[in-house]
């Protein structure tokens, strides 16, 4: 018969007592090394890797002046020029990523809208957003055709409530005028694309060419759609906003003003729309106990797992974030997460690159039709955060 458990314990104890402390320490270190390797392999296997971008996904459609849908046109990609500058610097022996510069913006504001099966809510959100963009950023179709060229209008030099210095900035260089909207249909199976194009058509000839619709063949997730859109923006500033219209879009001006206050000498800055000030409001209090419990638990997890500047952000998940153009090359090329947790990775990358971040209170309201499953998606976000932090900490993800 095999020995009983107490006998096994005694055999092991006797063996340990007769073993040199140095050998025991060696065994402990070896065991620790094996565990670390197992953990590394585990994280390497489960850490998400974004799929390759398909050729058709680097094109867009818009509405022509005659009301017809355009053929697929190539999207501009600022990273191409950035990579060329980086390569040139490497050849000269400069291995830093700083002071490379990014090609000049063609418009003042780019709006990226990720949309997955949003035919019912997208039109309402776009109406609010475009009304604000038309009113605040001085664009007429005759001055900004679909090819991206912009004729600038000179007005007074005072900075407006929307954050736009009409005729220049502190450096004396004139800021671009105008705006664009990139709607990223994230593998939608409904009429999201048709809804977006029909909305553009309803604007008449004034702004139709400024609404660009990009169709992803397969669903990537909200983070993947936002990242894809940010690769192709032409604006001096780029903001992404959820298609449900929950964030008050007119608060965009607040984000622009705040990011201008904190931009570093290279013009890099991020402004994060925040709902933290609403935690005690009636709208939040009326939520279910489970939803509020999960919200606070997630905040605790963020505080434990993320670096200090990111952990200090009280609302990382608000779908209303603004990036200066100069900040994009230090964040977007290194994105891996395509799920709900992508916001945290953006903020971690900004912190790693020493990019200033401002948290800005905005207006927000609950919107029906959310695709978020409170329990399962919260658990998924916690898991995603753990894997994300582990992948960066172990060097599986890196800024190369």
C-alpha positions, 0 to 999 in steps of 0.5 A, a space after each residue: 500500500 502507498 504511504 499515508 499522507 503523514 508518512 509522506 510529510 515526515 519523509 519530506 521533512 526529514 529530507 529538508 532537515 538533512 539538506 544544506 541551506 544553500 541547496 534549499 536556497 538553490 531549489 527555491 530560486 530555481 522554483 521561482 525562476 520556473 514559476 516566472 517563466 510559466 507566468 511569462 509564457 502564459 501572458 505571452 499566449 493570452 496577451 491580445 495581438 491586433 490583427 493586420 489592417 486589410 487594404 480595404 480598411 485604409 480607404 473611405 467613402 464620402 458624399 460627392 457634391 452631386 449627392 452620390 457616394 464616392 468611390 473608395 479613396 485612400 486615407 491619409 496616414 500621418 505615421 508614414 511621414 513620421 516613420 520616414 523622419 525616424 528612419 532618417 534620424 536613426 541613420 544619423 545615430 539619434 535613437 530617441 523618439 523625441 523631436 521627430 515632429 509630425 506632418 502639419 495638420 490640415 484641419 483644426 479638429 478631427 472627430 473619430 466616432 467608433 460605431 458597431 451596429 449603431 443605425 438607431 443612435 448614430 444620426 442623433 449623435 452626429 447631428 449634435 456634433 456637426 452642429 457644434 463643429 460647424 458653429 465653432 470651427 469656421 468651415 464651409 465646404 467651398 473652403 475645405 473640399 474633400 481632398 483636405 485643402 483648407 483656405 484660411 480666414 483671418 479673424 481676430 487673434 483672440 482665443 475663442 471659447 472653443 479653444 481655437 485661436 482664430 488667426 494664430 497661436 503663441 508661436 505666431 504660426 497660424 492655426 488651421 481652420 476647419 474640421 472633419 468626422 471619421 466614422 469607423 464602422 466596426 464590422 457593423 451588420 446593420 445599416 450603420 454605414 448607410 446611416 452615416 452616408 445619408 446623414 452626410 448627404 442631408 448636410 447639403 454641399 456645405 459639409 458633405 465631403 467632411 464626413 468620411 466613412 471607413 468600413 472595417 471588414 471584421 469587428 475589432 472592438 471599440 479600442 481597435 476602431 478608435 485606434 484605427 481612426 486616430 491613425 488617419 486623422 488630419 486635425 491639429 487636435 483629434 477627439 473620439 466620442 461614443 456613437 451613443 451621444 452620452 457625452 455633451 459634445 459642446 464641452 469639446 471646447 473645454 477639452 481644447 482649452 485645458 489641453 492647450 494649458 498643459 501642452 509641453 514644448 513639443 505641443 503634446 497633451 491629452 485631455 480626458 473627459 471626466 464624469 467623476 464629478 457626477 458620482 454623487 448625482 441622482 443619475 448615478 445613485 439610481 443605478 443598481 447596487 451591482 453596477 456601482 459596486 463594480 464601478 468602485 471595484 474597477 477603480 480600486 483595481 486601476 489604483 493597484 495595477 496602473 502607474 501613478 499618473 494613470 491611477 490618479 485619473 478618476 474616470 479613465 473610461 469616459 468615451 470623450 478624449 482629446 489628443 494633440 496631434 503631436 501626442 499621437 506618434 507616442 501613443 497610437 503606434 504602440 496600442 495593443 488593446 482593442 477591447 473596453 480597456 483600451 483607454 487605460 493603455 492610451 493613458 499608460 502610454 501617455 504617462 510613459 512618454 511624459 505627455 501631460 494629461 488633464 482631466 476635465 469635467 464634462 456633461 454626460 447623461 445615460 443613453 438607452 441601448 448600451 451594448 455593455 453587459 455590466 457583469 461580464 464586461 466588467 469582469 472582462 475589463 478586470 481581466 484585460 487590465 491585468 493582462 495589459 499590465 502584465 504584458 507591459 511589465 514583462 516586456 511582451 509589449 514594448 515601445 519598439 
